[in-house]
Amino acid sequence: MAGTKAGGLKAKAKNLAKDPNFYAKIGSKGGKASNTGGFAANPELARIAGAKGGRISRRGKKTTV
């Protein structure tokens, strides 16, 4: 790992000498690894989870003064 800017440029040059597509491959892996799951993909699941949280809430009922 590079400690200085010069070292970083040297590492970049070495990586590209070994494999011209080195950084493209890294970017590709990152894009493939992403998965938008959970609440973003399933609003019904979010509704159920919110209801569970509301049921076990430690907050008291609303009182009028």
N, C-alpha and C positions, 0 to 999 in steps of 0.2 A: 504494500500500500504506500502511496506517495505521501511524503511529509511536506514537500514543497511543490511549487508550481512546476519547476523544472523536472522534478521527479515524476510528476503526474504526466507531463508531456512525454517523458521517456517511457513510462509504462504504457501509455496510449500507443506509441510507435511500436513497442514490442508486441502488444496485443494484435495490432493490425498487421504486423509482419507474419505472425503465426496464422491468422485467419482474417482475411479482408472483410468478412461479414460478421466479425465478432460482436460489434455493438448492435447490429441489426438483429442478430439471434437473441441477444439479451432482451431487447425491446419486444420481440415477438413472444418470448416466454412470458413476460409480464402481462401482455395483452391477453394471452390465452388463459393465464391463471385467474384472471378476474372473473368473478361471477356475481351478478347482482341478484342475490336471493333474499330470503327473509321477508321482511315487511314490504320492501320495494316491489317484490314479485307477487305478494299475496296480501291484499288489503284485508281480507276476511281474517287472516291470522292476526293481523295487527289489532283488529277490533276485539277478538277474543282475548288477546293478551292484555289489552287496556281494561277490559271488563274484569279480568282476574285481579289486576293491580288495584282497581277501584274497590273491589270487594275486601281486599286485605289491607286497605289503607288505614293508617294509624290516625288519620285526621278525623276529628269529630264531626258530627252532623252540624249543618248550618243552623245557627241560632239567631233570633231577632232580638234586638235590644229594646 
